[in-house]
Amino acid sequence: MSRYERWNSILELLAREGRLTVEQAAEALEVSTATIRRDFDQLAQQQMLMRTRGGAVAQSVSYDLPLRYKTARHAGEKQRIAEAAAALVAPGAIVGMNGGTTTSEVARALALRAGPEAGFTIVTNALNIAAELTVRQHVKIVLTGGVARPQSYELIGPLASGVLEQVTLDVAFLGVDAIDAEAGAFAHHEGEASVNNLLIGRAAEVVVVADASKIGRRAFARICPLGAVSTLITDESLSDEAAARFGEAGVKVVRA
C-alpha cells in the first residue's frame, strides 16, 4: 500500500468513525504504530485531520481531498460508470468534462474508443485529463484558460469563460462532490462550481457521473439545479428509493 493509499484509507476511516486511535488505525491498515503516527502528523500539517493525544479526529464532515488521494476510492464503481458514460457518446462528438477521478475515467474510456473513424473532441478545464489525452492521436483536446487549483488540477477563474463562450458541446460529463434530488449538483469550491456551470451551459445534454457515495448529499457551492441535468450515471449500490427520487425530478438514472 502506497503512502497516498494509506492516507486515503485513514481519512475514509475518520470520515466514518469520527475519531481514531493510533492502535485502531495500525490494526485496520496492518502497519506499525510508528507509521501511523507519522501519517497522522503529516495529515495534520495539511489540515486533513486534527491530532489528539494517542490518535486523531475528523477535521470536518465533508473532505475536499486532493485528487491524488481520491484515486483509490470506489475505483471499480468509477470504471463501470465511465464505461456506461462512454457508450453514450457518438463518434465525432464534442464532449465537455470537468476535473475529478470519475471524469478522468470517462476520458480514458473515450480514448480507448477513439480511432480513425471515431475520434472525439474533448473540452476540459482539467489539466490532468488534457495531459493524459494529448498523446492520443484521435482525440482533440481543447483546454480552457484559468488559474490552476492544486487540489483538483482544475483551471478556474474568469479566464476560463473566454474559451467556453466560443464552443458548443454535444454532451458534458459533470463530476460532482455531491448531488441531491432537490437541491441539485455541488462542488466543494466556489471557483470550480462557477466554471463547471459555464461548461454545462454550453452542452446540449448534461450527464452527471458520480458513485453512490456522492448522492443525497450537499456541499458548499452549487454548480446547477437538478433541472439542468438530463442523466445521472452511478453504481449499483444506489437504492431504488433514491433512484426513484431522481426519476420523479425528470432525471434518467443509469446504474452501472
N, C-alpha and C positions, 0 to 999 in steps of 0.2 A: 504494500500500500504506500503510495507516494505521500509526501507531506501535504499537498493540497487535498488529496482524497481523505487523508486523516483529519485535516481541519474541517472539511466539509461534513464528515461524519460527526465530529464533535459538535458543530453548530446545529446539525439535524437533531442530535440528542438533546441539546439545550432547548431548541425550539419546542420539542415535545415535552420535556420534563420540567423546564424552567430553571433547574438547578442540578449541578453535577459535582460529585467529589472526584478527586484525582483517582482514587481507587476504582470508582464506578466506571470512569472513562477508560482507564487502563484495562480493566477486565473486558469491557464491551469491545474494545478495539484490538485486544490481545497484544498490547505493547507494554513497555515498562512505565512505571510511575514517573521516572525521571523524564522520559519523552513527553508524557502528558503535561508535566509541569512546564516544560519549555514551550509546548504548544499553547497552553493557557496564557503564559506570559506574552508570547508573540501575538496572539489574537487580542489580548487586552490592549497591547500597544496600538493595534489597528482599530480599537474601539468596537470590536466584534462581540466582545463579552465583557463582563465585569468580574475581576478577580476577587475571590474571597479567601479567607483562611482555610486551606485544605481543599479548595475547589473553585467553582465559577458559577455565575448566574447569568441568565439571558439579559442582553442589553435592551432588547425590545421584543415586541410580539412578532413583528414582521421584519425580516432581514433584507437589506439591499446588498446582497453579496456580490463581490467582484465576479465577473463572468467566468474566470478561470476556476473558481471554486464551485460553480454551479454545474459544470460539465457532467459530473458523475451522477447527478440527481435525476432519477427517473429516466435513465438513458434508454432502456428498452422501449418504454412508452413513447418517448420523443421520436425514436426512429420509426416506429409504426405510424405515428401521427404524420411524420414527414412523408412517408411513402404514400399515404392516403391523400395528402395535400398535393404532392407532385402529380398524382394521377388525374387531378382536376385541370391541369394546365395543358392547353393545346399547343402543338408545335408552332414555333414562331411567335409565341405570346410575349407581351411586355409585362413583366412581373415586378411588383414593388415588394420590398420587405424591410422591416426594421431589424435591429440587432436582437441578440438573445440566443440561448442554446437551442431552442426549438426551431427558430427560423434558420439558424445555421445548418441544422439537419435538413430542413427543407431545401436549402440552397444546394447541399451536397446531393440530395436525391434528384433534383432537377439537373445537375451537372452530369449525373450518370445517364440520364435520359437524352441528353443533348448529343446531336450528331449532325452530319452534313445536311440531312433532310429535316432535322428537328432541333434547330438552335433556339436559344432564348435570349431575351434582353432582360437583365436584372437591374433595377434601380434601387439603390440602398443607401442608407446613411451609416452602415456598419462597416468599419474598417476591416475587421477580421473576415467578413464574408467577401468583400472586394479583394483582399489579398489572396484568399484561398482560391477564388474562382478566376482570377486574372489569367492564369496559365491554361485555362480551359479554352481550347480553340473555338468551340462553337457556342460559347457563352459571351455575350457582350455585356460589359459591366459599366454602369453609369453611377458614379459616386457623388453624392451631394457635397456641398461645402459645409463648413461649420467648424466648431471647436470640439476637439476630441474629449470625450468623457472617459477617464481611465477605468471607471467602474464597469462600463458596459461596452467599451470600444465604439460607441455611437457618436456621430457628429451631431451637435446640437447648436441652437442659436439662430439668429436671423439670416446668416449666410446660406443656410440650407434652403430657404424659400426661393432663392434665385433660380436654382435648378428645378425644384419641384413645380414651380409655376409654369414651366415650359414643357412639361411632359404629360402624357396621358397613359394610364395603365389599364391593362385588361383585368388584372386581379392584383390585389395587395394581400400579402400574408402578414398578419399582425401578431407578433409575440407580445404577451402582456404579463404583468406581475400579479394581476388579479382581474377577475371578471364576475359580475353579479347580474342576475337576471332582471333586476330592477334598475340598478344604477349605471350599468354599462361596463366599459373596459378601463383599466387603470394601469399606471406606471408609478414607481416609487418617486421618480424625479420629474419635476415640472417641465424642465427643458426637453427631456425625452418625450413627454406627453405631447408637448406643443408640436414638435417635428413629426411625430407619429400621426397626429391629427392632420397635418398638411399632406402627408404621404397618402393616407387612405382617402383623403378628399379628391385625389386625382384618379381614383380607381373606379371602374365600372362595377366591380364586385369586391367585397371585403371579407376575408376569411380569417378568423381568429384561430391560431394554433396554440393550444395550451393543455398541459396534462391536468388531470382532475384535481391536483392539489391547489391549483390556482382558482378553481371555480367556487362560487359562493362567497368570495372574499372581496374586500375593497382595499385600495392603497391610497397614498396621499394625493396623487394628481390624476384626474380623469382624462383619458385620451378621447373618448367619444361616448355618446349614449348608445344603448343597445340597438336602437333603430338603424344605426349606421352599419351594423354587422349583418351579413346575409347568412353566413355559415360558421359553425363552431366545430372544429375537429379536435377531439380529445381522446382519452383512452377508455378502455372498457370498464374501469373501476367507477366511472361516473354513474350515480344511481339513476334509476328510472324516474324517480321523483324530480331530481334536479334537471334531467334532460327534458322532462315534460314542461318545466317552468320556462325553459328557453324556447321550446316549441310553441308554447302559448304566446310568447312575445314575438313570434314570427321568425325565429332563427332556426335554420336547419341544423340538426345535431348529428354529427358522424362520430361514432365510437370505433376507433381503430384497434 
